[in-house]
Amino acid sequence: MIQGKKKLTLTKETILSLITPYDIYRMYMPTKWELNKVCQSPFTKDNSPSFLIGNKYEEITHIAFNDSTKKGNCFKFVQQLLQCGYIEALKAIDRDFNLGISQGILSGHQTIVTRYEQPIIVEKKYSTIQCITRKFTKEELQYWSNYHQDIEDLKANNVYSIKSIFFNKEKFPLKETELRFGYLYDDRWKIYRPFNDSKTKWMPNNVPINVLEGKENIVNCDTAIITKSKKDLMVLKKVYPWVCAVQNESNHCFSAVNVEFLKNNSQKQILTFDSDKAGVTNSLQITKQHDFGYMNVPRSYLSDGINDFAALGKEYGLKTIEKVLKKKKLI
């Protein structure tokens, strides 16, 4: 029990000095749940598991797989559940836990709802993803044909058609009508749903962020092209053989091991991310830090909605990519 009267202001930091995020989720989560296990969402009446509270990123957060707006930390959870603003959520937590912060002093009688050991978060925890594959449908093959990929290309690049997904042993909700593919990296899966929004397009995914794909293409070469996705890699490789891909556009992909590999196996390194504002910003940061070259799709194509080489190949063909690379004196 806390003794004395200490004046405090109502902030998340003050709250977390008295209780934990785990306490907050345990207090407000209305359905049965366990850490890192898919459960019923509190935001829908659907009984199928579609919600996760987990500590994958070394803090406890939540996400609803069927609603990309329902994600964040414990304070976001209270906001979303109670449909209130940030300050109102802090006040609700203060009141419901009997912390006394809003009154400017600690009550000394805060309510703690957990009666067992708090989860110990010591390292990043990867989820278990298991997939049941199926034969490619005509629609799926047509999708990849638009990017100049046939079924042999898909097999060679470990791309699969997905029938079912099990996330931490629970069946992951999928719509029968949605296009979905599985990218297999050894025993890890990245699910690609190309027509979903940006928050759910790559979900679920347990591939480590520092996985560098296509390393076998970068051996004693003159110039290595580094792109940000498997699809860009597959399309570019139709024109240029010395290409690899990181997992996304963040600098976290460029571990010391990856940078050392690229430097040791190529004379020059050319980074190509999206031509939009975020892609250009990330490109400039990474190229400056690692002394890479820089090449994005010409900005003249942005008006057509084209900001990467996969889209350029789809809309204008491989010959156009070849012309861009020739102009850059890569071929």
Backbone torsions as a table, in degrees:
resi	resn	phi	psi	omega
1	MET	NA	139.1	-178.9
2	ILE	-83.5	132.2	-177.5
3	GLN	-104.8	155.1	174.5
4	GLY	84.2	178.3	-178.8
5	LYS	-125.1	109.8	-178.6
6	LYS	-116.2	122.0	-179.2
7	LYS	-68.7	133.8	-177.6
8	LEU	-138.4	156.4	172.0
9	THR	-105.3	153.6	-176.1
10	LEU	-83.0	99.3	176.2
11	THR	-134.7	165.8	177.9
12	LYS	-65.6	-33.3	179.0
13	GLU	-64.0	-41.5	178.7
14	THR	-64.5	-43.3	178.6
15	ILE	-60.4	-44.8	-176.7
16	LEU	-74.6	-8.7	172.4
17	SER	-79.8	-12.5	-177.2
18	LEU	-112.6	-36.3	179.2
19	ILE	-135.0	171.5	-176.3
20	THR	-109.7	162.1	173.2
21	PRO	-55.5	-35.2	179.0
22	TYR	-62.0	-41.0	176.1
23	ASP	-58.3	-43.1	-176.1
24	ILE	-66.0	-45.7	177.5
25	TYR	-62.4	-40.7	-178.3
26	ARG	-65.6	-34.0	179.7
27	MET	-69.4	-45.0	-168.7
28	TYR	-99.6	-19.6	-178.5
29	MET	-69.5	115.5	-173.5
30	PRO	-82.1	-15.4	-178.6
31	THR	-109.2	161.3	-178.9
32	LYS	-66.6	136.3	-178.7
33	TRP	-154.5	160.2	172.3
34	GLU	-135.4	150.9	-179.6
35	LEU	-60.9	133.0	177.1
36	ASN	65.6	26.2	178.0
37	LYS	-131.3	129.4	-179.0
38	VAL	-64.1	136.4	-176.6
39	CYS	-140.3	-179.9	177.9
40	GLN	-69.6	136.5	-178.8
41	SER	-75.9	139.0	175.4
42	PRO	-77.6	-6.2	-175.0
43	PHE	-99.2	-6.9	-179.6
44	THR	-133.5	163.0	177.0
45	LYS	-90.5	-4.8	179.1
46	ASP	-67.4	129.5	-177.9
47	ASN	-81.4	-10.6	-178.2
48	SER	-73.1	142.1	-178.9
49	PRO	-62.3	124.8	-178.8
50	SER	-150.4	17.2	-173.7
51	PHE	-137.3	142.2	-177.5
52	LEU	-137.2	132.1	167.4
53	ILE	-112.3	118.6	-173.9
54	GLY	-147.3	173.6	-179.0
55	ASN	-122.7	36.2	-178.0
56	LYS	-57.3	-39.3	-175.1
57	TYR	-102.6	33.0	174.9
58	GLU	66.5	17.6	169.0
59	GLU	-149.4	155.4	-177.4
60	ILE	-84.5	122.3	179.2
61	THR	-137.2	173.3	179.7
62	HIS	-131.8	160.8	175.6
63	ILE	-157.0	139.0	174.0
64	ALA	-102.4	119.4	-175.0
65	PHE	-69.9	-20.6	-179.0
66	ASN	-102.8	6.7	178.2
67	ASP	-154.8	99.4	-172.6
68	SER	-68.2	-9.9	177.1
69	THR	-80.2	-16.0	-177.3
70	LYS	-98.1	83.6	179.0
71	LYS	-156.8	162.0	177.0
72	GLY	135.2	-158.5	-178.0
73	ASN	-93.4	-172.9	-175.0
74	CYS	-64.1	-31.9	179.5
75	PHE	-72.7	-38.5	173.5
76	LYS	-61.5	-39.1	-179.7
77	PHE	-59.3	-45.7	179.7
78	VAL	-64.9	-41.3	177.0
79	GLN	-58.4	-47.8	-176.9
80	GLN	-68.0	-39.1	-177.5
81	LEU	-71.2	-42.3	-178.3
82	LEU	-89.8	-5.5	-179.1
83	GLN	54.0	56.4	-178.3
84	CYS	-137.6	174.8	177.9
85	GLY	-81.7	176.5	-175.5
86	TYR	-62.2	-48.5	-178.3
87	ILE	-63.8	-40.1	178.7
88	GLU	-62.9	-36.2	178.1
89	ALA	-66.0	-41.7	177.6
90	LEU	-61.9	-41.8	179.6
91	LYS	-64.7	-38.8	179.4
92	ALA	-64.2	-42.7	179.0
93	ILE	-64.6	-44.6	178.5
94	ASP	-58.0	-44.3	-179.3
95	ARG	-69.6	-48.5	-173.2
96	ASP	-70.1	-26.6	176.1
97	PHE	-94.4	-1.3	178.7
98	ASN	58.1	46.2	-177.1
99	LEU	-82.0	-32.4	178.1
100	GLY	81.8	11.8	-175.9
101	ILE	-69.9	-38.3	-178.3
102	SER	-60.5	-26.4	178.0
103	GLN	-84.9	-0.7	176.5
104	GLY	89.8	-5.0	178.2
105	ILE	-139.3	156.0	176.4
106	LEU	-77.3	136.1	-179.3
107	SER	-75.5	-26.1	-175.9
108	GLY	78.2	6.6	-177.8
109	HIS	-133.2	37.9	-177.7
110	GLN	-63.8	146.5	-179.9
111	THR	-89.6	125.1	174.8
112	ILE	-112.9	125.4	-173.0
113	VAL	-94.3	-15.7	-179.4
114	THR	-83.3	134.6	-180.0
115	ARG	-120.5	20.4	179.0
116	TYR	-143.4	175.1	-172.2
117	GLU	-63.7	134.7	176.5
118	GLN	-66.2	149.6	178.1
119	PRO	-65.5	136.3	178.6
120	ILE	-92.7	120.0	-177.6
121	ILE	-105.5	105.6	-176.1
122	VAL	-117.9	-18.6	-179.7
123	GLU	-159.1	165.1	179.2
124	LYS	-64.1	132.6	-177.6
125	LYS	-110.4	122.4	179.7
126	TYR	-91.8	137.7	179.4
127	SER	-75.5	161.1	175.1
128	THR	-93.3	124.9	177.4
129	ILE	-123.3	125.2	176.9
130	GLN	-123.6	138.3	-176.1
131	CYS	-126.7	143.4	168.0
132	ILE	-104.9	119.7	-177.2
133	THR	-92.4	170.8	178.9
134	ARG	-148.3	175.1	175.3
135	LYS	-70.1	145.8	177.5
136	PHE	-63.5	137.5	175.8
137	THR	-83.3	166.8	177.4
138	LYS	-61.4	-39.0	178.7
139	GLU	-62.7	-41.6	179.9
140	GLU	-67.5	-42.8	179.0
141	LEU	-65.3	-35.5	177.8
142	GLN	-67.4	-38.2	178.1
143	TYR	-57.5	-48.9	-177.9
144	TRP	-74.0	-28.1	175.8
145	SER	-61.8	-32.8	177.0
146	ASN	-61.1	-23.2	179.2
147	TYR	-105.9	19.3	174.2
148	HIS	66.9	33.3	-179.7
149	GLN	-119.6	129.6	175.0
150	ASP	-104.4	-177.3	-174.1
151	ILE	-63.7	-30.9	177.6
152	GLU	-69.3	-36.8	175.5
153	ASP	-63.1	-41.4	-179.8
154	LEU	-63.5	-43.7	178.5
155	LYS	-63.0	-43.6	-177.7
156	ALA	-64.5	-27.1	-177.9
157	ASN	-103.3	14.1	176.4
158	ASN	56.7	45.7	174.4
159	VAL	-104.3	130.3	-175.2
160	TYR	-127.2	151.2	168.3
161	SER	-83.6	135.7	-171.9
162	ILE	-109.3	126.7	174.5
163	LYS	-89.9	-51.2	-177.9
164	SER	-141.9	153.0	177.6
165	ILE	-128.0	137.3	174.2
166	PHE	-119.3	118.7	-176.4
167	PHE	-107.2	114.7	-174.4
168	ASN	50.1	46.0	174.9
169	LYS	75.7	-1.8	179.0
170	GLU	-107.9	141.8	-178.6
171	LYS	-66.2	129.0	-178.0
172	PHE	-85.6	133.5	-177.4
173	PRO	-70.0	126.5	176.7
174	LEU	-131.8	144.4	173.9
175	LYS	-88.3	134.9	-178.9
176	GLU	-60.6	-26.9	-175.5
177	THR	-85.9	-10.9	-175.0
178	GLU	-86.7	141.1	175.6
179	LEU	-75.8	130.8	179.2
180	ARG	-148.1	138.5	180.0
181	PHE	-129.9	153.6	176.3
182	GLY	-115.0	127.9	173.6
183	TYR	-100.0	119.2	-177.3
184	LEU	-99.5	125.9	176.0
185	TYR	-120.9	97.0	-174.0
186	ASP	56.7	-107.7	179.7
187	ASP	-110.4	18.2	-178.9
188	ARG	-115.3	149.5	-177.8
189	TRP	-120.9	139.3	165.1
190	LYS	-119.5	119.5	-179.6
191	ILE	-92.0	132.2	-178.4
192	TYR	-117.3	115.7	176.0
193	ARG	-116.5	91.2	-164.8
194	PRO	-60.8	-23.9	-176.5
195	PHE	-103.7	9.1	173.3
196	ASN	-81.0	169.7	177.8
197	ASP	-72.4	170.6	-172.2
198	SER	-62.9	-24.4	-177.2
199	LYS	-82.8	-22.8	-177.7
200	THR	-117.6	-0.8	-177.0
201	LYS	-60.4	-35.8	-176.6
202	TRP	-111.2	44.3	-174.2
203	MET	-130.2	135.0	-3.1
204	PRO	-80.9	168.3	-175.1
205	ASN	-157.7	122.7	176.0
206	ASN	-123.8	25.0	177.8
207	VAL	-82.9	126.2	178.5
208	PRO	-56.2	143.0	-173.2
209	ILE	-67.0	-20.5	-177.5
210	ASN	-93.8	12.8	176.2
211	VAL	-71.7	124.1	178.6
212	LEU	-104.5	115.3	-176.1
213	GLU	-93.5	141.2	177.9
214	GLY	86.8	22.3	-180.0
215	LYS	-59.9	-29.6	-180.0
216	GLU	-65.6	-18.3	178.6
217	ASN	-82.9	-17.3	-173.7
218	ILE	-108.2	75.2	179.2
219	VAL	-131.9	113.1	178.9
220	ASN	51.4	46.7	-179.7
221	CYS	-105.2	165.8	179.9
222	ASP	-77.0	-57.9	-177.7
223	THR	-128.0	123.2	177.1
224	ALA	-98.1	129.0	172.9
225	ILE	-95.0	129.1	-179.7
226	ILE	-113.9	115.2	178.3
227	THR	-111.4	-178.2	-169.0
228	LYS	-111.3	8.8	-179.5
229	SER	-156.9	157.5	177.7
230	LYS	-62.1	-40.6	-177.0
231	LYS	-64.5	-42.0	175.4
232	ASP	-61.2	-42.7	178.7
233	LEU	-59.0	-47.8	-177.0
234	MET	-63.0	-39.7	-179.9
235	VAL	-73.0	-47.3	-179.7
236	LEU	-60.8	-35.3	-177.2
237	LYS	-65.6	-20.1	175.6
238	LYS	-66.6	-21.5	-177.0
239	VAL	-114.0	-35.2	-172.3
240	TYR	-134.4	119.7	-171.5
241	PRO	-77.5	-22.2	-172.2
242	TRP	-97.0	71.5	-175.5
243	VAL	-134.4	143.6	176.9
244	CYS	-137.5	175.6	-176.9
245	ALA	-143.1	139.0	169.8
246	VAL	-94.6	178.0	-172.0
247	GLN	-81.3	-26.9	176.1
248	ASN	-163.7	-167.5	-173.9
249	GLU	-91.4	10.9	-177.0
250	SER	-87.8	156.7	178.8
251	ASN	-70.6	-17.0	179.0
252	HIS	-63.3	-21.7	178.3
253	CYS	-67.9	-23.7	-172.7
254	PHE	-96.7	73.5	176.0
255	SER	-67.2	164.2	178.2
256	ALA	-58.9	-37.0	179.5
257	VAL	-65.3	-43.4	-179.8
258	ASN	-66.1	-43.2	179.7
259	VAL	-63.8	-42.1	178.6
260	GLU	-62.4	-41.8	178.3
261	PHE	-60.8	-47.0	-178.7
262	LEU	-63.0	-43.1	-179.3
263	LYS	-66.3	-36.4	-177.5
264	ASN	-78.0	-19.3	-173.7
265	ASN	-115.7	5.9	176.4
266	SER	-150.0	147.9	179.6
267	GLN	-74.4	-36.7	179.6
268	LYS	-134.2	154.5	178.5
269	GLN	-128.8	125.5	-178.8
270	ILE	-115.9	121.4	179.5
271	LEU	-92.9	134.2	175.2
272	THR	-133.9	106.5	176.3
273	PHE	-110.3	-170.6	178.6
274	ASP	-64.2	154.4	180.0
275	SER	-89.5	3.1	177.3
276	ASP	-76.9	178.8	-174.1
277	LYS	-60.3	-45.5	-178.8
278	ALA	-64.2	-42.7	-179.8
279	GLY	-63.0	-42.1	179.7
280	VAL	-66.4	-42.5	178.8
281	THR	-59.7	-47.2	179.2
282	ASN	-64.6	-40.8	179.7
283	SER	-59.6	-46.0	-177.8
284	LEU	-64.4	-39.5	180.0
285	GLN	-64.6	-47.0	-174.7
286	ILE	-71.5	-42.1	-179.3
287	THR	-64.8	-36.3	178.9
288	LYS	-67.9	-42.5	-176.6
289	GLN	-68.5	-37.5	-172.9
290	HIS	-109.2	5.1	179.1
291	ASP	59.0	46.6	174.7
292	PHE	-95.0	160.8	167.6
293	GLY	-81.0	178.3	-170.4
294	TYR	-143.8	126.7	178.9
295	MET	-151.6	112.3	173.4
296	ASN	-110.5	167.2	173.1
297	VAL	-57.5	135.4	-179.6
298	PRO	-50.3	136.5	-175.4
299	ARG	-64.7	-15.1	178.4
300	SER	-63.3	-20.4	180.0
301	TYR	-87.4	-8.3	-177.5
302	LEU	-61.0	-34.0	-179.9
303	SER	-63.6	-21.1	176.6
304	ASP	-92.3	5.7	-179.2
305	GLY	78.7	18.2	-177.4
306	ILE	-105.1	117.7	-179.3
307	ASN	-132.4	9.2	173.6
308	ASP	-145.9	170.4	-174.0
309	PHE	-72.5	-27.7	176.6
310	ALA	-63.9	-46.2	179.5
311	ALA	-66.9	-36.8	178.3
312	LEU	-62.8	-43.4	178.4
313	GLY	-64.6	-37.7	-179.9
314	LYS	-65.2	-46.8	-172.9
315	GLU	-83.4	-33.9	-173.3
316	TYR	-121.1	-4.8	175.9
317	GLY	90.9	164.6	-177.4
318	LEU	-67.4	-27.6	179.7
319	LYS	-62.9	-34.2	178.7
320	THR	-68.4	-40.9	175.4
321	ILE	-60.5	-42.5	179.2
322	GLU	-59.5	-40.7	179.5
323	LYS	-64.5	-40.8	179.2
324	VAL	-62.7	-43.9	-178.7
325	LEU	-68.6	-33.9	176.5
326	LYS	-67.3	-38.5	178.8
327	LYS	-64.9	-31.4	177.5
328	LYS	-84.9	1.4	178.5
329	LYS	61.5	35.5	175.6
330	LEU	-92.7	-24.9	174.9
331	ILE	-135.9	NA	NA
